[in-house]
Amino acid sequence: MALTYIQFKSFDDFIRLITFSPAPFIEHVELDGHNVYFFQISGFGERVLYYMELDKKIEEKYVVYNRFRDSVSFNSKLGSDGQSIHIPILEVARTNIFPEYPPK
């Protein structure tokens, strides 16, 4: 199965894409001092890995996307606001999804 990497310039755009997933979540791993946040989609013999590198680690447990205000924030607790999607950040200890970082 082929693996395609797509790096986003904007964290907000990265989050907007993830909100269209039926099960939105973000995985985080630190690779050689880089905080890498990624999301995978598989289908039709191909896997696409969308990722974003941030200077600082997000300390909160959720990225909160408000669909009506088109705004991104962070929270440590799961909320019940009907206008917002709470996207969990899953901490990854190790992965081989990036055979080299940054991918070429």
N, C-alpha and C positions, 0 to 999 in steps of 0.2 A: 504494500500500500504506500503510495507516494505521500510525502509530507511537504506541505507548502507553508512557509513562514511569511506572515504579514505583520510588519511593525507599524504601529500607529504613532502619529505626531502628537495627537491630542488625547489626553486621558478622558475627557468628556466624550469624544467620538468613540473611544474604546468602550466606554460604559453604555453608550446608546446602542451599539451593536449587540452587546451582551443581553440587554433587556428584551430583545426579540427572541431569545432562546426559551424553549419551554421550561428549562431548569437552569436559570441563570446563577452562575457562581464564578468566582475568580480564584485561580491558584497563584500562590506567591512562593518564590524560591529566591534565595540569595546565591548568585553565581559570581565568584571572583570579586566580591564586594559590590556587585550590582543588584539592585532590587528589581526583580523581573516579575511582572504580573502577566498571566496568560490565560487563555481560554481556547478550548479545542472544539472543532466540529468535524465529524466524520460522515462520510457518505459517498456512494458511487465510486468506491475504490480509491478515494483520496481523503487525506486528513489535512485540515487547515488549522494552523496554530496562529492565533492572533495574540500579539503580545505588546507590552508597553514597559519601558524601563523608567523608573523614577529615582530621583536622587535620594529621597528619604523613604524609609519604610512607613507604610500606613499602620499606625498603632491601633486604630479602631478595628472592630470585627466585621463591620458592614459598610459597604458603599451604598448610599441612599440616593436613588435617582427619582426626582419629582417630575412626573410626566407632564404635568400642567404648567409648571414654571420652567421646565427644561433646565433643571439645576442639579448639580451633583454635590453631595455633602457626605459626611462620615459619621458613624455612630457606633457605640460599643454594645448597644442593646437593640434587639429586634423590635420594631415599632409596628403599629397597626393603622397607620395613616393610609387611607384608601387611595390617595393620590400618588403614593410613592412605592417604589420597588426597593426592597432591601436585598442587596446582593452580598452573600457571605464571602469572606476572604478565607480560603483554605490554605493553611501553612503546609508546605511540602518540605520534608526533611532532605530528600534526595530524589533526583530524577535523571533519566538518560534521554529525555526528550530533546535536549539541546546537546548534540554530540560535541559541539563547540559553541562558545559564546564570545561575541555575537555571531549568529548564524550568517552564512554567506549566501 
